[in-house]
């Protein structure tokens, strides 16, 4: 089993094409490309997603992703939960898998802790609700302004971008079962001490603080994350990925 990792795709899977990822041609469905959130392949929650998802299923390898902040959580939860390599997943296609939060998977003889999610920082101008009787007026007002950044609940933003209490409990339970020692940690956003290095838009929140606890308490070899749209080794253990696809096993 070979394991690769890549960053945010936002529904654009060009980086998996053979011209950009020729190594993929030599892989099989036993091999896995891990994707670090803002996957975006389940965005509309209907047949509009099928072309991309069917194309991903047709790749020689398995694609497995953690969730980001830009995911349609209303659509993701409709897929049934199954067990895969020791943890819980939602198969979107037989070989396109959502790695659920707080899980520990065993791949190629190594353990991987997954904790998707992040707080959106492209919402400075607000989050609109379709149920708001003044929705249309507010929407048109924002659209008339230049450089506005807003989202619409259940259409382009979901509260579930950040974990629920049950997901934190699941994470702690599974980390306890492994003595807070894993080989790899896969997340969308970074622990607070790293997240605050990137831009003024990034502030501490419940998730980054939980990840900071994991960073301070857990034993691990590497932590890979996305979200910040760059390819960068923060230090010898913490790696930020975006378009690059890197082999780790």
N, C-alpha and C positions, 0 to 999 in steps of 0.2 A: 504494500500500500504506500503510495506517494501522497504527500500532503502539501498543498500550496495555499497561500493566503493573499487576498486582495482587499481593496478598500471600497468606498462608496461607488455605487453604479447608478442610482436614481432612475432605474428602468432602462438605462442605455448599456447594453452588454457588449459593446464593441471590443472591449479589452479581452474578451474570451475568443474572439475570432482567430483563426489559424495564423493570419498575417501578423497579429500582435502577440499571440501566445502559441507559437509553433510546438512547444512542448506538449500541449494538449492533445495533439494528434497521436502521441505515443501512449496516452493514458487509457485506462479502462474504467468501468463504472465502480470498481473497487477503490479507485483513487479519488481524492476529494479536493476540490477548491473551496476553501472557507472564505466567506465574504462578510465583511465587518460592519454591516448595517447600512441604512438608507439603500436597501436593495431595490425597492420600487417596482418589482416585478408583479406584485399584487397591489395594484394601485386603484383600478376602477372597480374591482370586485365583480366583473362580469366578463362577457366574451371578448371585450377589448383587450384583456390581458392574455388571451389564449395564444396569439401569435408568438409573443416573446417567451412565454412559459413553455410552449411546445418546442420552440427552437432550443431553449436551454435543455430540455429533456433529451433532445436529439444529439447533444454533445457527447463525446466519448466518455466523459468523467461525470462524477456527482458534484453538484453545487449545493453547499449548505451554508445558510446565512443566519446571523443574529439580526435582531430587529434594530432599526434606528429610530430617529424621531420623525423622519419622513416615510412613514408606512401607513397603509390603510388597515388599521387594527380592526375595524368592523368586518372587513373581509377576511383577515387572517384567522380570526377566531372561529370561522365557519368550517375550517378544515379539522378533521378529527386528529386526536393525539395518538401517537404510537411511540413505542420504545425503539431506540436505535443506538447501538454501541454503548449501552449503559445509561442513556439519558432520554429525556422526552423531546420529541420532535413533532412538528405538523408537516406531513408530506404534502407539498403543493402539487407536485408530480412525483412519480416513483423515485426519481433521482434529483429532485429539487426540494430541499428540506429546510424548514424553519427550525433552527436550534433554539429551544425555549430558554427562558431566563432561569438562572440559578441551577443549571445542570452541570454535571461532570460526565464527559464522554471519554471513552478509551478508543484511541485511533492509533494504529501502528505501534502499539505498545506504550503509548504516552497518554497522559490524562490532560483534558482540556476543560477548563471552567468557562462557562458562557454567561454573560449578563448584558443583554441588549438594552437599548433605550438611550435617550438623551433629551435634554430640554432644548426646544427650538429657540434659536436666537435671531430668527428672521421675522419676528412678529412685533417689531417696535410700534407699529401703528395699530395693533390690536388684533383680536380674534373675533370674527363676526359669527353670529348664530343665525341659521336659516329660520329659526322660530321667532326671531325678533321682528315685531311688526314694522320696525323701521329699517329692516335689513337693506332693502333696495336703495333707500336714500343714503344710508351710510356707505354702501358699496360704491355707488356712483360718486359720492364725495371723495372717497379715497382714490378711486380710479382717475379722477380729474387731477389729482396732485401728482407731482413728479417724484420719482424715487421712493414711493411708499412701499412698505413691507408689511403685509398683513396676510392672514389666512382665514379660512372658513371651517368652522367645526363640522366634522363628519364629511368634509369634502376635500380639504387639504391640510387639516390638523386634527389630531386625536389626543384626548387626555391620556390615553394609555401609552403615550410616548415615554412616560416615566413609569417605573414599576409600581405595582400595588404592594401593600404590606405583605400579602400572601407570597409574593414573589421574592421579597427579601427574606422571608422566613424559609422558603424553599432553598434559597441560596445558602443561608447559614446552616441549614440541616445537612445539605450535601457537602459543604466544606467541612463541617464537623466530622462527617463520616469518613473523610479523607485526611483528617488531622490537619486541615488547612495547608495541605501540601499538594500541589499539582505541577505538571510540567509547563503548561501553557495557559494563559488567560486571554480570552477573546471578548472584547467589548466594543461598543460603538464610541462612547465618549471615554475620557481619561479620568483618572483620579484627580481630586481637587488640586494637588500640588503641581500637576502637569498641565491640567486644563487652563489654569490661570496664566500660564506662560504665553498662550497663543494670541489673545486679543482682548480688547476691552469689553467685547460682547459676552465673553465667557465669565460666568459667576458661579460660585459654589452653590450646589443644590443637594437635595437628599441623596440622589444617585451618586454624584461625584464624591460626596462625603462617605458614602458606603464603600465606594471603590477605593477611597483613600484608606479606609480601615483595612480593606483586603490587602492593599499595597504594604501597609505597615505591619500587618499580622501574618500574612500568608508566606509560604515558601514557594517559589516558582522560578523557572528558568527564563521565560520570556513572556512579555505582555504585548499583545498586538491590538491596535485600535484604529478607528477611522475618524469620521466626523469633521475633521479640521482641514480637509482638502489639501493635503501635502504628503510628500513622501520623505520621511525624516527619521533618523535614529536619534531619539531623545538622549539615550545613553546606551550602555551595552545590553540592557534588559528590556527597554520600552521602545517600541517601534510603531510609528505612525505610517499608515499606508493609505494611498488613494488609487491612482491608476495602475501602479506597479503590481505585478503578480510575482511573488517570491516563493521559492520552495523552502520549506522548513524541515521536511522529513522525506 
